[in-house]
Amino acid sequence: MDDPPIFLERVYYNRGAFGRAGQPFHVPEGELFFMGDNSGSSKDSRYFGSVSERHVVGRTFLIMWPLKRIRYFR
């Protein structure tokens, strides 16, 4: 994607090993950090760490947030 990255300055509920409150987490080049939509119950990158882009199967078909960037991909 050509869009600039989105950085969130929020605190999320976390019991996982990665991204603890007050502890920075660096996502290496070529990897992704996934977060579920329910931070209190999601088992996401806060539990299993970042994921190599090579292991991601699928494609983006819709960006819904932020609303200024909403768009559909064909």
C-alpha positions as CSV (number, residue, x, y, z in Angstrom):
1,M,0.0,0.0,0.0
2,D,1.1,3.5,-0.7
3,D,-0.7,5.0,2.3
4,P,1.3,6.2,5.3
5,P,1.2,4.0,8.4
6,I,-1.3,4.8,11.1
7,F,0.0,5.1,14.6
8,L,-2.4,4.7,17.5
9,E,-1.7,6.3,20.8
10,R,-4.0,4.2,22.9
11,V,-3.7,1.9,25.8
12,Y,-5.1,-1.6,25.3
13,Y,-6.0,-4.2,27.8
14,N,-3.2,-6.8,27.6
15,R,-2.3,-10.0,29.3
16,G,0.0,-11.1,26.5
17,A,3.8,-11.3,26.4
18,F,4.2,-8.7,23.7
19,G,3.4,-5.0,23.8
20,R,3.0,-4.6,27.6
21,A,1.8,-1.2,28.9
22,G,4.7,1.2,28.9
23,Q,6.9,-1.2,27.0
24,P,7.6,-0.3,23.3
25,F,7.3,-3.1,20.7
26,H,9.2,-2.7,17.5
27,V,7.7,-4.4,14.4
28,P,10.6,-5.5,12.2
29,E,10.7,-4.7,8.5
30,G,8.7,-7.2,6.5
31,E,6.5,-8.2,9.5
32,L,3.0,-7.2,10.7
33,F,1.4,-6.7,14.1
34,F,-2.2,-7.8,14.3
35,M,-4.8,-6.6,16.8
36,G,-8.2,-8.1,17.3
37,D,-11.3,-5.9,17.5
38,N,-12.0,-6.9,21.2
39,S,-8.7,-6.1,23.0
40,G,-9.9,-7.7,26.2
41,S,-10.5,-11.1,24.6
42,S,-8.5,-11.2,21.4
43,K,-5.5,-13.6,21.0
44,D,-3.5,-11.5,18.6
45,S,0.1,-10.2,18.2
46,R,0.2,-9.2,21.8
47,Y,0.2,-12.9,22.5
48,F,2.1,-14.4,19.6
49,G,4.3,-11.5,18.4
50,S,4.6,-10.1,14.9
51,V,4.0,-12.2,11.8
52,S,6.1,-12.3,8.6
53,E,4.3,-10.8,5.5
54,R,5.2,-14.1,3.7
55,H,2.8,-16.0,6.0
56,V,-0.2,-13.7,5.3
57,V,-2.7,-15.1,2.8
58,G,-5.4,-12.8,1.5
59,R,-5.9,-9.3,0.2
60,T,-7.4,-6.0,1.4
61,F,-10.9,-5.4,0.0
62,L,-12.1,-2.6,2.3
63,I,-10.6,0.1,4.6
64,M,-13.2,1.3,7.0
65,W,-11.2,3.4,9.5
66,P,-10.4,6.2,9.8
67,L,-13.5,7.4,8.0
68,K,-11.4,9.9,6.0
69,R,-9.7,6.9,4.3
70,I,-12.7,4.7,3.7
71,R,-12.5,2.9,0.4
72,Y,-13.3,-0.3,-1.5
73,F,-10.7,-2.2,-3.5
74,R,-11.7,-4.3,-6.5
